[in-house]
Amino acid sequence: MSRTAALYNETHQTRLAPPTSYENLLGDSIERAYAQGIHDLDGLVGYLNSAGPAGPNGQAWTNASFQTEMARLGA
């Protein structure tokens, strides 16, 4: 990179703390679902319910809980 190029951080580089075990497990599971061609919300929620990790508070995932958790984690 040249000295005149603008420096920037990737989103994950601006975190206040490293990802938790839960966040790593969730991210890994989402990546596996995508790798299997699952790209829709219903399919992803179904995949998470069968492969894990469990949703917040150990509950089964729903479309609403997945969207809420993604918003929380992305904040």
PDB file of N, CA, C, O and CB in Angstrom:
ATOM      1  N   MET A   1       0.859  -1.170   0.000  1.00  0.00           N
ATOM      2  CA  MET A   1       0.000   0.000   0.000  1.00  0.00           C
ATOM      3  C   MET A   1       0.905   1.232   0.000  1.00  0.00           C
ATOM      4  O   MET A   1       1.907   1.283   0.713  1.00  0.00           O
ATOM      5  CB  MET A   1      -0.977  -0.002   1.234  1.00  0.00           C
ATOM      6  N   SER A   2       0.546   2.191  -0.785  1.00  0.00           N
ATOM      7  CA  SER A   2       1.350   3.405  -0.835  1.00  0.00           C
ATOM      8  C   SER A   2       1.088   4.266   0.401  1.00  0.00           C
ATOM      9  O   SER A   2       0.067   4.121   1.073  1.00  0.00           O
ATOM     10  CB  SER A   2       1.049   4.201  -2.122  1.00  0.00           C
ATOM     11  N   ARG A   3       2.013   5.143   0.677  1.00  0.00           N
ATOM     12  CA  ARG A   3       1.875   6.017   1.842  1.00  0.00           C
ATOM     13  C   ARG A   3       0.738   7.017   1.676  1.00  0.00           C
ATOM     14  O   ARG A   3       0.240   7.559   2.663  1.00  0.00           O
ATOM     15  CB  ARG A   3       3.177   6.758   2.095  1.00  0.00           C
ATOM     16  N   THR A   4       0.327   7.263   0.447  1.00  0.00           N
ATOM     17  CA  THR A   4      -0.746   8.231   0.225  1.00  0.00           C
ATOM     18  C   THR A   4      -2.117   7.590   0.217  1.00  0.00           C
ATOM     19  O   THR A   4      -3.127   8.293   0.207  1.00  0.00           O
ATOM     20  CB  THR A   4      -0.526   8.955  -1.072  1.00  0.00           C
ATOM     21  N   ALA A   5      -2.173   6.268   0.222  1.00  0.00           N
ATOM     22  CA  ALA A   5      -3.466   5.581   0.221  1.00  0.00           C
ATOM     23  C   ALA A   5      -4.168   5.806   1.551  1.00  0.00           C
ATOM     24  O   ALA A   5      -3.532   5.822   2.605  1.00  0.00           O
ATOM     25  CB  ALA A   5      -3.290   4.067  -0.050  1.00  0.00           C
ATOM     26  N   ALA A   6      -5.455   5.975   1.493  1.00  0.00           N
ATOM     27  CA  ALA A   6      -6.239   6.181   2.711  1.00  0.00           C
ATOM     28  C   ALA A   6      -6.269   4.884   3.518  1.00  0.00           C
ATOM     29  O   ALA A   6      -6.438   3.799   2.961  1.00  0.00           O
ATOM     30  CB  ALA A   6      -7.685   6.651   2.371  1.00  0.00           C
ATOM     31  N   LEU A   7      -6.107   5.008   4.817  1.00  0.00           N
ATOM     32  CA  LEU A   7      -6.190   3.851   5.698  1.00  0.00           C
ATOM     33  C   LEU A   7      -7.627   3.666   6.156  1.00  0.00           C
ATOM     34  O   LEU A   7      -8.356   4.640   6.344  1.00  0.00           O
ATOM     35  CB  LEU A   7      -5.247   4.010   6.911  1.00  0.00           C
ATOM     36  N   TYR A   8      -8.024   2.435   6.330  1.00  0.00           N
ATOM     37  CA  TYR A   8      -9.368   2.148   6.791  1.00  0.00           C
ATOM     38  C   TYR A   8      -9.349   0.850   7.574  1.00  0.00           C
ATOM     39  O   TYR A   8      -8.411   0.060   7.463  1.00  0.00           O
ATOM     40  CB  TYR A   8     -10.360   2.068   5.610  1.00  0.00           C
ATOM     41  N   ASN A   9     -10.374   0.638   8.355  1.00  0.00           N
ATOM     42  CA  ASN A   9     -10.549  -0.593   9.104  1.00  0.00           C
ATOM     43  C   ASN A   9     -11.719  -1.361   8.525  1.00  0.00           C
ATOM     44  O   ASN A   9     -12.741  -0.784   8.155  1.00  0.00           O
ATOM     45  CB  ASN A   9     -10.766  -0.306  10.604  1.00  0.00           C
ATOM     46  N   GLU A  10     -11.552  -2.667   8.453  1.00  0.00           N
ATOM     47  CA  GLU A  10     -12.683  -3.527   8.152  1.00  0.00           C
ATOM     48  C   GLU A  10     -13.596  -3.487   9.373  1.00  0.00           C
ATOM     49  O   GLU A  10     -13.139  -3.212  10.483  1.00  0.00           O
ATOM     50  CB  GLU A  10     -12.226  -5.000   7.804  1.00  0.00           C
ATOM     51  N   THR A  11     -14.877  -3.760   9.172  1.00  0.00           N
ATOM     52  CA  THR A  11     -15.837  -3.683  10.272  1.00  0.00           C
ATOM     53  C   THR A  11     -15.385  -4.514  11.469  1.00  0.00           C
ATOM     54  O   THR A  11     -15.462  -4.041  12.603  1.00  0.00           O
ATOM     55  CB  THR A  11     -17.213  -4.150   9.804  1.00  0.00           C
ATOM     56  N   HIS A  12     -14.911  -5.751  11.241  1.00  0.00           N
ATOM     57  CA  HIS A  12     -14.520  -6.607  12.364  1.00  0.00           C
ATOM     58  C   HIS A  12     -13.303  -6.079  13.104  1.00  0.00           C
ATOM     59  O   HIS A  12     -13.038  -6.511  14.226  1.00  0.00           O
ATOM     60  CB  HIS A  12     -14.240  -8.007  11.874  1.00  0.00           C
ATOM     61  N   GLN A  13     -12.561  -5.165  12.514  1.00  0.00           N
ATOM     62  CA  GLN A  13     -11.386  -4.617  13.176  1.00  0.00           C
ATOM     63  C   GLN A  13     -11.738  -3.514  14.168  1.00  0.00           C
ATOM     64  O   GLN A  13     -10.877  -3.084  14.935  1.00  0.00           O
ATOM     65  CB  GLN A  13     -10.419  -4.086  12.149  1.00  0.00           C
ATOM     66  N   THR A  14     -12.948  -3.060  14.169  1.00  0.00           N
ATOM     67  CA  THR A  14     -13.346  -1.970  15.057  1.00  0.00           C
ATOM     68  C   THR A  14     -14.117  -2.469  16.279  1.00  0.00           C
ATOM     69  O   THR A  14     -14.694  -1.673  17.020  1.00  0.00           O
ATOM     70  CB  THR A  14     -14.190  -0.965  14.296  1.00  0.00           C
ATOM     71  N   ARG A  15     -14.126  -3.776  16.486  1.00  0.00           N
ATOM     72  CA  ARG A  15     -14.824  -4.342  17.632  1.00  0.00           C
ATOM     73  C   ARG A  15     -14.142  -3.902  18.921  1.00  0.00           C
ATOM     74  O   ARG A  15     -12.941  -3.630  18.936  1.00  0.00           O
ATOM     75  CB  ARG A  15     -14.869  -5.881  17.540  1.00  0.00           C
ATOM     76  N   LEU A  16     -14.902  -3.835  19.985  1.00  0.00           N
ATOM     77  CA  LEU A  16     -14.352  -3.477  21.288  1.00  0.00           C
ATOM     78  C   LEU A  16     -13.715  -4.670  21.988  1.00  0.00           C
ATOM     79  O   LEU A  16     -12.889  -4.506  22.886  1.00  0.00           O
ATOM     80  CB  LEU A  16     -15.435  -2.888  22.166  1.00  0.00           C
ATOM     81  N   ALA A  17     -14.105  -5.879  21.569  1.00  0.00           N
ATOM     82  CA  ALA A  17     -13.585  -7.100  22.182  1.00  0.00           C
ATOM     83  C   ALA A  17     -13.572  -8.197  21.127  1.00  0.00           C
ATOM     84  O   ALA A  17     -14.279  -8.097  20.124  1.00  0.00           O
ATOM     85  CB  ALA A  17     -14.440  -7.525  23.424  1.00  0.00           C
ATOM     86  N   PRO A  18     -12.784  -9.234  21.337  1.00  0.00           N
ATOM     87  CA  PRO A  18     -12.800 -10.354  20.387  1.00  0.00           C
ATOM     88  C   PRO A  18     -14.169 -11.024  20.391  1.00  0.00           C
ATOM     89  O   PRO A  18     -14.907 -10.906  21.370  1.00  0.00           O
ATOM     90  CB  PRO A  18     -11.696 -11.387  20.734  1.00  0.00           C
ATOM     91  N   PRO A  19     -14.526 -11.731  19.305  1.00  0.00           N
ATOM     92  CA  PRO A  19     -15.810 -12.433  19.293  1.00  0.00           C
ATOM     93  C   PRO A  19     -15.884 -13.471  20.411  1.00  0.00           C
ATOM     94  O   PRO A  19     -14.880 -14.079  20.782  1.00  0.00           O
ATOM     95  CB  PRO A  19     -16.034 -13.108  17.935  1.00  0.00           C
ATOM     96  N   THR A  20     -17.078 -13.658  20.933  1.00  0.00           N
ATOM     97  CA  THR A  20     -17.288 -14.687  21.958  1.00  0.00           C
ATOM     98  C   THR A  20     -17.354 -16.057  21.292  1.00  0.00           C
ATOM     99  O   THR A  20     -17.453 -16.154  20.069  1.00  0.00           O
ATOM    100  CB  THR A  20     -18.590 -14.410  22.773  1.00  0.00           C
ATOM    101  N   SER A  21     -17.299 -17.101  22.089  1.00  0.00           N
ATOM    102  CA  SER A  21     -17.436 -18.463  21.551  1.00  0.00           C
ATOM    103  C   SER A  21     -18.767 -18.612  20.831  1.00  0.00           C
ATOM    104  O   SER A  21     -18.836 -19.215  19.760  1.00  0.00           O
ATOM    105  CB  SER A  21     -17.319 -19.516  22.680  1.00  0.00           C
ATOM    106  N   TYR A  22     -19.822 -18.065  21.417  1.00  0.00           N
ATOM    107  CA  TYR A  22     -21.149 -18.113  20.802  1.00  0.00           C
ATOM    108  C   TYR A  22     -21.135 -17.434  19.433  1.00  0.00           C
ATOM    109  O   TYR A  22     -21.669 -17.975  18.465  1.00  0.00           O
ATOM    110  CB  TYR A  22     -22.193 -17.445  21.717  1.00  0.00           C
ATOM    111  N   GLU A  23     -20.530 -16.258  19.352  1.00  0.00           N
ATOM    112  CA  GLU A  23     -20.481 -15.533  18.081  1.00  0.00           C
ATOM    113  C   GLU A  23     -19.692 -16.314  17.036  1.00  0.00           C
ATOM    114  O   GLU A  23     -20.075 -16.350  15.866  1.00  0.00           O
ATOM    115  CB  GLU A  23     -19.861 -14.144  18.280  1.00  0.00           C
ATOM    116  N   ASN A  24     -18.593 -16.937  17.452  1.00  0.00           N
ATOM    117  CA  ASN A  24     -17.820 -17.756  16.518  1.00  0.00           C
ATOM    118  C   ASN A  24     -18.614 -18.966  16.040  1.00  0.00           C
ATOM    119  O   ASN A  24     -18.611 -19.281  14.850  1.00  0.00           O
ATOM    120  CB  ASN A  24     -16.523 -18.214  17.171  1.00  0.00           C
ATOM    121  N   LEU A  25     -19.295 -19.644  16.962  1.00  0.00           N
ATOM    122  CA  LEU A  25     -20.107 -20.805  16.586  1.00  0.00           C
ATOM    123  C   LEU A  25     -21.234 -20.401  15.642  1.00  0.00           C
ATOM    124  O   LEU A  25     -21.500 -21.083  14.652  1.00  0.00           O
ATOM    125  CB  LEU A  25     -20.686 -21.483  17.836  1.00  0.00           C
ATOM    126  N   LEU A  26     -21.885 -19.303  15.950  1.00  0.00           N
ATOM    127  CA  LEU A  26     -22.983 -18.828  15.111  1.00  0.00           C
ATOM    128  C   LEU A  26     -22.469 -18.467  13.722  1.00  0.00           C
ATOM    129  O   LEU A  26     -23.070 -18.851  12.718  1.00  0.00           O
ATOM    130  CB  LEU A  26     -23.676 -17.613  15.760  1.00  0.00           C
ATOM    131  N   GLY A  27     -21.370 -17.738  13.658  1.00  0.00           N
ATOM    132  CA  GLY A  27     -20.798 -17.372  12.368  1.00  0.00           C
ATOM    133  C   GLY A  27     -20.389 -18.588  11.559  1.00  0.00           C
ATOM    134  O   GLY A  27     -20.626 -18.641  10.352  1.00  0.00           O
ATOM    135  N   ASP A  28     -19.776 -19.565  12.212  1.00  0.00           N
ATOM    136  CA  ASP A  28     -19.371 -20.792  11.520  1.00  0.00           C
ATOM    137  C   ASP A  28     -20.580 -21.531  10.971  1.00  0.00           C
ATOM    138  O   ASP A  28     -20.540 -22.039   9.851  1.00  0.00           O
ATOM    139  CB  ASP A  28     -18.582 -21.707  12.461  1.00  0.00           C
ATOM    140  N   SER A  29     -21.647 -21.595  11.743  1.00  0.00           N
ATOM    141  CA  SER A  29     -22.850 -22.290  11.305  1.00  0.00           C
ATOM    142  C   SER A  29     -23.510 -21.570  10.123  1.00  0.00           C
ATOM    143  O   SER A  29     -23.974 -22.213   9.181  1.00  0.00           O
ATOM    144  CB  SER A  29     -23.840 -22.414  12.468  1.00  0.00           C
ATOM    145  N   ILE A  30     -23.548 -20.260  10.177  1.00  0.00           N
ATOM    146  CA  ILE A  30     -24.110 -19.485   9.063  1.00  0.00           C
ATOM    147  C   ILE A  30     -23.278 -19.707   7.800  1.00  0.00           C
ATOM    148  O   ILE A  30     -23.829 -19.854   6.709  1.00  0.00           O
ATOM    149  CB  ILE A  30     -24.166 -17.971   9.416  1.00  0.00           C
ATOM    150  N   GLU A  31     -21.955 -19.731   7.948  1.00  0.00           N
ATOM    151  CA  GLU A  31     -21.087 -19.983   6.793  1.00  0.00           C
ATOM    152  C   GLU A  31     -21.330 -21.365   6.208  1.00  0.00           C
ATOM    153  O   GLU A  31     -21.346 -21.519   4.986  1.00  0.00           O
ATOM    154  CB  GLU A  31     -19.618 -19.838   7.187  1.00  0.00           C
ATOM    155  N   ARG A  32     -21.521 -22.386   7.061  1.00  0.00           N
ATOM    156  CA  ARG A  32     -21.808 -23.733   6.561  1.00  0.00           C
ATOM    157  C   ARG A  32     -23.135 -23.764   5.821  1.00  0.00           C
ATOM    158  O   ARG A  32     -23.262 -24.434   4.796  1.00  0.00           O
ATOM    159  CB  ARG A  32     -21.825 -24.744   7.714  1.00  0.00           C
ATOM    160  N   ALA A  33     -24.125 -23.042   6.337  1.00  0.00           N
ATOM    161  CA  ALA A  33     -25.422 -22.991   5.660  1.00  0.00           C
ATOM    162  C   ALA A  33     -25.267 -22.360   4.280  1.00  0.00           C
ATOM    163  O   ALA A  33     -25.791 -22.886   3.298  1.00  0.00           O
ATOM    164  CB  ALA A  33     -26.450 -22.198   6.502  1.00  0.00           C
ATOM    165  N   TYR A  34     -24.558 -21.249   4.198  1.00  0.00           N
ATOM    166  CA  TYR A  34     -24.332 -20.592   2.904  1.00  0.00           C
ATOM    167  C   TYR A  34     -23.603 -21.527   1.949  1.00  0.00           C
ATOM    168  O   TYR A  34     -23.934 -21.585   0.765  1.00  0.00           O
ATOM    169  CB  TYR A  34     -23.527 -19.289   3.089  1.00  0.00           C
ATOM    170  N   ALA A  35     -22.619 -22.258   2.452  1.00  0.00           N
ATOM    171  CA  ALA A  35     -21.846 -23.178   1.618  1.00  0.00           C
ATOM    172  C   ALA A  35     -22.732 -24.284   1.043  1.00  0.00           C
ATOM    173  O   ALA A  35     -22.435 -24.831  -0.019  1.00  0.00           O
ATOM    174  CB  ALA A  35     -20.699 -23.791   2.427  1.00  0.00           C
ATOM    175  N   GLN A  36     -23.812 -24.609   1.741  1.00  0.00           N
ATOM    176  CA  GLN A  36     -24.752 -25.623   1.262  1.00  0.00           C
ATOM    177  C   GLN A  36     -25.825 -25.026   0.352  1.00  0.00           C
ATOM    178  O   GLN A  36     -26.747 -25.723  -0.072  1.00  0.00           O
ATOM    179  CB  GLN A  36     -25.410 -26.324   2.444  1.00  0.00           C
ATOM    180  N   GLY A  37     -25.699 -23.742   0.059  1.00  0.00           N
ATOM    181  CA  GLY A  37     -26.652 -23.099  -0.841  1.00  0.00           C
ATOM    182  C   GLY A  37     -27.880 -22.543  -0.157  1.00  0.00           C
ATOM    183  O   GLY A  37     -28.844 -22.174  -0.828  1.00  0.00           O
ATOM    184  N   ILE A  38     -27.869 -22.475   1.154  1.00  0.00           N
ATOM    185  CA  ILE A  38     -29.006 -21.929   1.902  1.00  0.00           C
ATOM    186  C   ILE A  38     -28.790 -20.424   2.026  1.00  0.00           C
ATOM    187  O   ILE A  38     -27.842 -19.967   2.665  1.00  0.00           O
ATOM    188  CB  ILE A  38     -29.152 -22.609   3.325  1.00  0.00           C
ATOM    189  N   HIS A  39     -29.683 -19.670   1.405  1.00  0.00           N
ATOM    190  CA  HIS A  39     -29.517 -18.222   1.401  1.00  0.00           C
ATOM    191  C   HIS A  39     -30.779 -17.469   1.829  1.00  0.00           C
ATOM    192  O   HIS A  39     -30.756 -16.243   1.941  1.00  0.00           O
ATOM    193  CB  HIS A  39     -29.102 -17.769   0.029  1.00  0.00           C
ATOM    194  N   ASP A  40     -31.866 -18.179   2.065  1.00  0.00           N
ATOM    195  CA  ASP A  40     -33.105 -17.505   2.466  1.00  0.00           C
ATOM    196  C   ASP A  40     -33.286 -17.619   3.981  1.00  0.00           C
ATOM    197  O   ASP A  40     -32.753 -18.527   4.617  1.00  0.00           O
ATOM    198  CB  ASP A  40     -34.332 -18.113   1.722  1.00  0.00           C
ATOM    199  N   LEU A  41     -34.036 -16.692   4.535  1.00  0.00           N
ATOM    200  CA  LEU A  41     -34.213 -16.615   5.984  1.00  0.00           C
ATOM    201  C   LEU A  41     -34.820 -17.893   6.555  1.00  0.00           C
ATOM    202  O   LEU A  41     -34.325 -18.420   7.552  1.00  0.00           O
ATOM    203  CB  LEU A  41     -35.091 -15.427   6.339  1.00  0.00           C
ATOM    204  N   ASP A  42     -35.879 -18.393   5.939  1.00  0.00           N
ATOM    205  CA  ASP A  42     -36.511 -19.617   6.455  1.00  0.00           C
ATOM    206  C   ASP A  42     -35.531 -20.787   6.454  1.00  0.00           C
ATOM    207  O   ASP A  42     -35.469 -21.548   7.420  1.00  0.00           O
ATOM    208  CB  ASP A  42     -37.753 -19.973   5.618  1.00  0.00           C
ATOM    209  N   GLY A  43     -34.767 -20.933   5.373  1.00  0.00           N
ATOM    210  CA  GLY A  43     -33.797 -22.018   5.287  1.00  0.00           C
ATOM    211  C   GLY A  43     -32.693 -21.874   6.312  1.00  0.00           C
ATOM    212  O   GLY A  43     -32.270 -22.858   6.918  1.00  0.00           O
ATOM    213  N   LEU A  44     -32.225 -20.658   6.508  1.00  0.00           N
ATOM    214  CA  LEU A  44     -31.161 -20.405   7.465  1.00  0.00           C
ATOM    215  C   LEU A  44     -31.623 -20.691   8.887  1.00  0.00           C
ATOM    216  O   LEU A  44     -30.899 -21.314   9.663  1.00  0.00           O
ATOM    217  CB  LEU A  44     -30.677 -18.966   7.349  1.00  0.00           C
ATOM    218  N   VAL A  45     -32.807 -20.245   9.228  1.00  0.00           N
ATOM    219  CA  VAL A  45     -33.356 -20.500  10.566  1.00  0.00           C
ATOM    220  C   VAL A  45     -33.532 -22.006  10.772  1.00  0.00           C
ATOM    221  O   VAL A  45     -33.214 -22.525  11.842  1.00  0.00           O
ATOM    222  CB  VAL A  45     -34.716 -19.760  10.760  1.00  0.00           C
ATOM    223  N   GLY A  46     -34.030 -22.700   9.766  1.00  0.00           N
ATOM    224  CA  GLY A  46     -34.166 -24.152   9.866  1.00  0.00           C
ATOM    225  C   GLY A  46     -32.823 -24.831  10.055  1.00  0.00           C
ATOM    226  O   GLY A  46     -32.694 -25.759  10.854  1.00  0.00           O
ATOM    227  N   TYR A  47     -31.816 -24.364   9.314  1.00  0.00           N
ATOM    228  CA  TYR A  47     -30.477 -24.932   9.450  1.00  0.00           C
ATOM    229  C   TYR A  47     -29.934 -24.717  10.860  1.00  0.00           C
ATOM    230  O   TYR A  47     -29.405 -25.646  11.469  1.00  0.00           O
ATOM    231  CB  TYR A  47     -29.526 -24.314   8.418  1.00  0.00           C
ATOM    232  N   LEU A  48     -30.062 -23.515  11.372  1.00  0.00           N
ATOM    233  CA  LEU A  48     -29.566 -23.232  12.722  1.00  0.00           C
ATOM    234  C   LEU A  48     -30.275 -24.094  13.766  1.00  0.00           C
ATOM    235  O   LEU A  48     -29.653 -24.544  14.728  1.00  0.00           O
ATOM    236  CB  LEU A  48     -29.752 -21.745  13.058  1.00  0.00           C
ATOM    237  N   ASN A  49     -31.567 -24.323  13.577  1.00  0.00           N
ATOM    238  CA  ASN A  49     -32.306 -25.157  14.535  1.00  0.00           C
ATOM    239  C   ASN A  49     -31.866 -26.612  14.476  1.00  0.00           C
ATOM    240  O   ASN A  49     -31.967 -27.322  15.477  1.00  0.00           O
ATOM    241  CB  ASN A  49     -33.803 -25.064  14.271  1.00  0.00           C
ATOM    242  N   SER A  50     -31.382 -27.070  13.330  1.00  0.00           N
ATOM    243  CA  SER A  50     -30.935 -28.462  13.246  1.00  0.00           C
ATOM    244  C   SER A  50     -29.454 -28.616  13.566  1.00  0.00           C
ATOM    245  O   SER A  50     -29.048 -29.647  14.103  1.00  0.00           O
ATOM    246  CB  SER A  50     -31.215 -29.014  11.864  1.00  0.00           C
ATOM    247  N   ALA A  51     -28.629 -27.600  13.244  1.00  0.00           N
ATOM    248  CA  ALA A  51     -27.184 -27.730  13.406  1.00  0.00           C
ATOM    249  C   ALA A  51     -26.642 -26.957  14.602  1.00  0.00           C
ATOM    250  O   ALA A  51     -25.551 -27.255  15.088  1.00  0.00           O
ATOM    251  CB  ALA A  51     -26.493 -27.266  12.160  1.00  0.00           C
ATOM    252  N   GLY A  52     -27.394 -25.967  15.079  1.00  0.00           N
ATOM    253  CA  GLY A  52     -26.940 -25.164  16.208  1.00  0.00           C
ATOM    254  C   GLY A  52     -26.066 -24.030  15.747  1.00  0.00           C
ATOM    255  O   GLY A  52     -25.730 -23.944  14.566  1.00  0.00           O
ATOM    256  N   PRO A  53     -25.698 -23.173  16.642  1.00  0.00           N
ATOM    257  CA  PRO A  53     -26.030 -23.185  18.067  1.00  0.00           C
ATOM    258  C   PRO A  53     -27.474 -22.759  18.308  1.00  0.00           C
ATOM    259  O   PRO A  53     -28.139 -22.217  17.425  1.00  0.00           O
ATOM    260  CB  PRO A  53     -25.082 -22.269  18.838  1.00  0.00           C
ATOM    261  N   ALA A  54     -27.937 -23.018  19.520  1.00  0.00           N
ATOM    262  CA  ALA A  54     -29.294 -22.610  19.889  1.00  0.00           C
ATOM    263  C   ALA A  54     -29.383 -21.086  19.873  1.00  0.00           C
ATOM    264  O   ALA A  54     -28.375 -20.385  19.956  1.00  0.00           O
ATOM    265  CB  ALA A  54     -29.685 -23.171  21.290  1.00  0.00           C
ATOM    266  N   GLY A  55     -30.588 -20.607  19.767  1.00  0.00           N
ATOM    267  CA  GLY A  55     -30.824 -19.172  19.754  1.00  0.00           C
ATOM    268  C   GLY A  55     -30.618 -18.553  21.124  1.00  0.00           C
ATOM    269  O   GLY A  55     -30.254 -19.244  22.075  1.00  0.00           O
ATOM    270  N   PRO A  56     -30.849 -17.262  21.224  1.00  0.00           N
ATOM    271  CA  PRO A  56     -30.698 -16.574  22.507  1.00  0.00           C
ATOM    272  C   PRO A  56     -31.487 -17.283  23.613  1.00  0.00           C
ATOM    273  O   PRO A  56     -32.606 -17.753  23.407  1.00  0.00           O
ATOM    274  CB  PRO A  56     -31.159 -15.112  22.384  1.00  0.00           C
ATOM    275  N   ASN A  57     -30.869 -17.341  24.774  1.00  0.00           N
ATOM    276  CA  ASN A  57     -31.467 -17.998  25.948  1.00  0.00           C
ATOM    277  C   ASN A  57     -31.748 -19.471  25.712  1.00  0.00           C
ATOM    278  O   ASN A  57     -32.605 -20.048  26.382  1.00  0.00           O
ATOM    279  CB  ASN A  57     -32.753 -17.299  26.337  1.00  0.00           C
ATOM    280  N   GLY A  58     -31.040 -20.096  24.765  1.00  0.00           N
ATOM    281  CA  GLY A  58     -31.196 -21.523  24.515  1.00  0.00           C
ATOM    282  C   GLY A  58     -32.460 -21.900  23.775  1.00  0.00           C
ATOM    283  O   GLY A  58     -32.776 -23.082  23.646  1.00  0.00           O
ATOM    284  N   GLN A  59     -33.182 -20.915  23.289  1.00  0.00           N
ATOM    285  CA  GLN A  59     -34.441 -21.161  22.594  1.00  0.00           C
ATOM    286  C   GLN A  59     -34.199 -21.533  21.133  1.00  0.00           C
ATOM    287  O   GLN A  59     -33.139 -21.254  20.573  1.00  0.00           O
ATOM    288  CB  GLN A  59     -35.345 -19.931  22.681  1.00  0.00           C
ATOM    289  N   ALA A  60     -35.202 -22.168  20.528  1.00  0.00           N
ATOM    290  CA  ALA A  60     -35.150 -22.435  19.091  1.00  0.00           C
ATOM    291  C   ALA A  60     -35.176 -21.102  18.349  1.00  0.00           C
ATOM    292  O   ALA A  60     -35.783 -20.132  18.802  1.00  0.00           O
ATOM    293  CB  ALA A  60     -36.339 -23.352  18.639  1.00  0.00           C
ATOM    294  N   TRP A  61     -34.503 -21.075  17.197  1.00  0.00           N
ATOM    295  CA  TRP A  61     -34.494 -19.873  16.378  1.00  0.00           C
ATOM    296  C   TRP A  61     -35.837 -19.681  15.693  1.00  0.00           C
ATOM    297  O   TRP A  61     -36.484 -20.649  15.294  1.00  0.00           O
ATOM    298  CB  TRP A  61     -33.375 -19.937  15.342  1.00  0.00           C
ATOM    299  N   THR A  62     -36.248 -18.442  15.560  1.00  0.00           N
ATOM    300  CA  THR A  62     -37.388 -18.058  14.723  1.00  0.00           C
ATOM    301  C   THR A  62     -36.860 -16.982  13.773  1.00  0.00           C
ATOM    302  O   THR A  62     -35.776 -16.441  13.986  1.00  0.00           O
ATOM    303  CB  THR A  62     -38.632 -17.535  15.593  1.00  0.00           C
ATOM    304  N   ASN A  63     -37.610 -16.681  12.751  1.00  0.00           N
ATOM    305  CA  ASN A  63     -37.198 -15.605  11.844  1.00  0.00           C
ATOM    306  C   ASN A  63     -36.985 -14.313  12.630  1.00  0.00           C
ATOM    307  O   ASN A  63     -36.001 -13.605  12.417  1.00  0.00           O
ATOM    308  CB  ASN A  63     -38.255 -15.390  10.728  1.00  0.00           C
ATOM    309  N   ALA A  64     -37.904 -14.016  13.531  1.00  0.00           N
ATOM    310  CA  ALA A  64     -37.817 -12.775  14.302  1.00  0.00           C
ATOM    311  C   ALA A  64     -36.612 -12.789  15.240  1.00  0.00           C
ATOM    312  O   ALA A  64     -35.910 -11.784  15.349  1.00  0.00           O
ATOM    313  CB  ALA A  64     -39.104 -12.556  15.105  1.00  0.00           C
ATOM    314  N   SER A  65     -36.361 -13.907  15.918  1.00  0.00           N
ATOM    315  CA  SER A  65     -35.231 -13.940  16.848  1.00  0.00           C
ATOM    316  C   SER A  65     -33.904 -13.856  16.094  1.00  0.00           C
ATOM    317  O   SER A  65     -32.954 -13.249  16.587  1.00  0.00           O
ATOM    318  CB  SER A  65     -35.276 -15.219  17.702  1.00  0.00           C
ATOM    319  N   PHE A  66     -33.829 -14.459  14.903  1.00  0.00           N
ATOM    320  CA  PHE A  66     -32.609 -14.363  14.113  1.00  0.00           C
ATOM    321  C   PHE A  66     -32.355 -12.911  13.690  1.00  0.00           C
ATOM    322  O   PHE A  66     -31.236 -12.411  13.808  1.00  0.00           O
ATOM    323  CB  PHE A  66     -32.699 -15.276  12.875  1.00  0.00           C
ATOM    324  N   GLN A  67     -33.387 -12.252  13.205  1.00  0.00           N
ATOM    325  CA  GLN A  67     -33.229 -10.859  12.768  1.00  0.00           C
ATOM    326  C   GLN A  67     -32.853  -9.952  13.943  1.00  0.00           C
ATOM    327  O   GLN A  67     -32.020  -9.058  13.799  1.00  0.00           O
ATOM    328  CB  GLN A  67     -34.526 -10.354  12.106  1.00  0.00           C
ATOM    329  N   THR A  68     -33.464 -10.184  15.092  1.00  0.00           N
ATOM    330  CA  THR A  68     -33.156  -9.392  16.281  1.00  0.00           C
ATOM    331  C   THR A  68     -31.712  -9.627  16.721  1.00  0.00           C
ATOM    332  O   THR A  68     -31.008  -8.681  17.073  1.00  0.00           O
ATOM    333  CB  THR A  68     -34.127  -9.737  17.427  1.00  0.00           C
ATOM    334  N   GLU A  69     -31.269 -10.889  16.700  1.00  0.00           N
ATOM    335  CA  GLU A  69     -29.909 -11.205  17.131  1.00  0.00           C
ATOM    336  C   GLU A  69     -28.881 -10.639  16.149  1.00  0.00           C
ATOM    337  O   GLU A  69     -27.833 -10.153  16.575  1.00  0.00           O
ATOM    338  CB  GLU A  69     -29.730 -12.727  17.269  1.00  0.00           C
ATOM    339  N   MET A  70     -29.154 -10.691  14.868  1.00  0.00           N
ATOM    340  CA  MET A  70     -28.229 -10.118  13.886  1.00  0.00           C
ATOM    341  C   MET A  70     -28.118  -8.613  14.065  1.00  0.00           C
ATOM    342  O   MET A  70     -27.032  -8.048  13.933  1.00  0.00           O
ATOM    343  CB  MET A  70     -28.685 -10.446  12.459  1.00  0.00           C
ATOM    344  N   ALA A  71     -29.230  -7.966  14.362  1.00  0.00           N
ATOM    345  CA  ALA A  71     -29.208  -6.510  14.609  1.00  0.00           C
ATOM    346  C   ALA A  71     -28.413  -6.197  15.870  1.00  0.00           C
ATOM    347  O   ALA A  71     -27.649  -5.232  15.903  1.00  0.00           O
ATOM    348  CB  ALA A  71     -30.651  -5.952  14.740  1.00  0.00           C
ATOM    349  N   ARG A  72     -28.591  -7.014  16.908  1.00  0.00           N
ATOM    350  CA  ARG A  72     -27.843  -6.805  18.156  1.00  0.00           C
ATOM    351  C   ARG A  72     -26.354  -7.007  17.940  1.00  0.00           C
ATOM    352  O   ARG A  72     -25.545  -6.202  18.403  1.00  0.00           O
ATOM    353  CB  ARG A  72     -28.345  -7.754  19.251  1.00  0.00           C
ATOM    354  N   LEU A  73     -25.989  -8.056  17.254  1.00  0.00           N
ATOM    355  CA  LEU A  73     -24.572  -8.359  17.036  1.00  0.00           C
ATOM    356  C   LEU A  73     -23.917  -7.353  16.089  1.00  0.00           C
ATOM    357  O   LEU A  73     -22.713  -7.110  16.170  1.00  0.00           O
ATOM    358  CB  LEU A  73     -24.415  -9.774  16.477  1.00  0.00           C
ATOM    359  N   GLY A  74     -24.706  -6.778  15.205  1.00  0.00           N
ATOM    360  CA  GLY A  74     -24.165  -5.826  14.248  1.00  0.00           C
ATOM    361  C   GLY A  74     -24.111  -4.401  14.755  1.00  0.00           C
ATOM    362  O   GLY A  74     -23.584  -3.511  14.087  1.00  0.00           O
ATOM    363  N   ALA A  75     -24.661  -4.188  15.947  1.00  0.00           N
ATOM    364  CA  ALA A  75     -24.708  -2.819  16.491  1.00  0.00           C
ATOM    365  C   ALA A  75     -23.353  -2.327  16.932  1.00  0.00           C
ATOM    366  O   ALA A  75     -23.231  -1.199  17.409  1.00  0.00           O
ATOM    367  CB  ALA A  75     -25.663  -2.751  17.658  1.00  0.00           C
TER     368      ALA A  75
END
